[in-house]
Amino acid sequence: MIFELDSKKLDFPHPSYAEKDGLLAIGGDLSAERLLLAYSNGIFPWFSDDSPILWYAPDPRFVIYPSKIKISKSMASCIRKNTFSISIDQNFEEVIKSCSSINRKDQDGTWITEDMIRAYTALYTMGYAHSVEVSQEGVLVGGLYGVLINGVFCGESMFSKVPNASKAALIYLAQEIDLQLIDCQFHTAHLESMGGEYLPLSDYLAILTKDLRYEQSL
């Protein structure tokens, strides 16, 4: 059953009610309050410009445990050579806009709409959304962004304009930030190659909601 949200009422059904594809609810809005409520309950928005707001809670969830991230020999060499300069929360707006505009194989268009850019930029301003920037010679060439809740980094998107840039961002996130879990949301072969694995939704929620508090800084 897919639930229809009331834009005037701030609530969500329990994520265990989601359909097999993860779709849980439709409607609502992208206010900071609703987004934070969603993420703190294992729910996230994913939709396109020509559809209403759709909310997902996949079971199982695809995640990376930071201590289990896989680094290939070529990637390890890239890191040793300091191929990239990596920073955090220095250029959130450019990262999210680059994620929205990058061409992706087998995808027509983007799910990162203008409304979503405004919504997540507001979360960044409030200290809940974060970005990792990967640069070469002062030029942004890759990165990622997401929302941090209770030590779980809910990754929204990443991009790479040169080989290995997005991988460098993910490795930096896993190794340099004290996280319980990196939530990849859905499976991709790329994320699986870097250590992604399936986690039952119930286990994911147990990690997410243990001693729940909003994390505002990295």
Residue pairs with C-beta under 8 A, 6 or more apart in sequence:
1 17
1 19
2 19
2 23
2 24
2 25
2 26
3 12
3 13
3 17
3 24
3 25
3 26
4 25
4 26
4 27
5 11
5 12
5 25
5 26
5 27
5 28
5 55
6 27
6 28
7 27
7 28
7 29
10 33
10 34
10 37
11 37
12 24
12 25
12 37
12 38
12 41
12 43
12 55
13 24
13 25
14 41
15 24
15 41
15 42
15 43
15 57
15 59
15 201
15 205
16 57
16 59
16 201
16 202
17 24
18 24
18 56
18 57
18 58
18 59
21 58
22 56
22 57
22 58
22 59
22 186
23 54
23 55
23 56
24 43
24 55
24 56
24 57
25 43
25 54
25 55
26 52
26 53
26 54
26 55
27 52
27 53
28 34
28 53
28 55
29 53
30 45
30 53
30 115
30 116
30 118
30 119
31 119
32 119
32 122
32 123
32 126
32 128
35 45
35 119
35 120
35 123
35 147
36 123
36 128
36 149
36 214
38 44
38 45
38 55
39 147
39 149
39 154
40 149
40 150
40 208
40 209
40 212
40 214
41 57
41 205
41 208
41 209
42 57
42 61
42 201
42 204
42 205
42 208
43 55
43 56
43 57
44 55
44 56
44 57
44 154
44 156
44 185
45 53
45 54
45 55
45 56
45 116
46 54
46 55
46 56
46 111
46 185
47 53
47 54
47 111
47 113
48 109
48 110
48 111
48 113
49 109
49 113
56 185
57 201
58 185
58 186
58 201
59 200
59 201
59 202
60 198
60 199
60 200
60 201
60 204
61 183
61 185
61 198
61 199
61 200
61 201
61 204
62 184
62 185
62 186
62 187
62 188
62 191
62 196
62 197
62 198
62 199
63 181
63 182
63 183
63 184
63 196
63 197
63 198
63 199
63 204
64 170
64 174
64 181
64 182
64 184
64 191
64 194
64 195
64 196
64 197
65 181
65 182
65 195
65 197
66 173
66 174
66 175
66 177
66 179
66 180
66 181
66 182
67 174
68 195
68 197
69 170
69 171
69 174
69 175
69 194
69 195
70 193
70 194
70 195
71 79
71 171
71 194
72 193
74 164
75 164
75 167
75 168
75 171
78 84
78 164
78 168
79 168
79 171
83 136
83 164
83 168
84 134
84 135
84 136
84 141
84 142
84 164
84 165
84 168
85 134
85 135
85 136
86 132
86 133
86 134
86 135
86 168
86 169
86 172
87 132
87 133
87 135
88 130
88 131
88 132
88 133
88 172
88 177
88 218
89 124
89 130
89 131
89 218
90 131
90 133
91 131
91 133
91 140
91 143
92 121
92 124
92 129
92 130
92 131
92 145
93 121
93 124
94 133
94 140
95 131
95 132
95 133
95 140
95 143
95 144
95 145
95 159
96 112
96 117
96 120
96 121
96 131
96 145
96 157
97 117
98 140
98 143
98 159
98 161
99 110
99 112
99 143
99 144
99 145
99 156
99 157
99 158
99 159
100 110
100 112
100 113
100 116
100 117
100 157
101 110
102 159
102 160
102 161
104 110
112 156
112 157
120 129
120 145
120 147
120 156
121 129
123 129
123 147
124 130
124 131
124 145
126 216
127 216
127 217
128 147
128 148
128 149
128 214
128 215
128 216
129 145
129 146
129 147
129 148
130 145
130 146
130 147
130 148
130 153
130 218
131 143
131 144
131 145
132 143
132 144
132 145
132 169
132 170
132 172
132 173
133 140
133 143
133 169
134 140
134 141
134 142
134 143
134 160
134 165
134 166
134 168
134 169
134 172
135 141
136 162
140 161
141 160
141 161
141 162
141 165
142 158
142 159
142 160
142 161
142 162
142 164
142 165
142 166
142 168
142 169
143 158
143 159
143 165
143 166
143 169
144 155
144 156
144 157
144 158
144 159
144 166
144 169
144 170
144 173
145 155
145 156
145 157
145 158
146 153
146 154
146 155
146 156
146 183
147 153
147 154
147 156
148 154
148 179
148 215
148 216
148 218
149 208
149 212
149 214
149 215
150 180
150 208
150 209
150 210
150 211
150 212
150 213
150 214
150 215
151 178
151 179
151 180
151 181
151 215
152 179
152 180
152 181
152 182
152 183
152 207
152 208
153 173
153 177
153 179
153 181
153 182
153 183
154 183
154 185
155 182
155 183
155 184
155 185
158 166
158 169
158 170
159 165
159 166
160 166
160 167
167 194
170 182
170 194
171 194
173 179
173 182
174 182
177 218
180 207
181 204
181 207
181 208
183 204
184 191
184 196
187 196
187 198
188 196
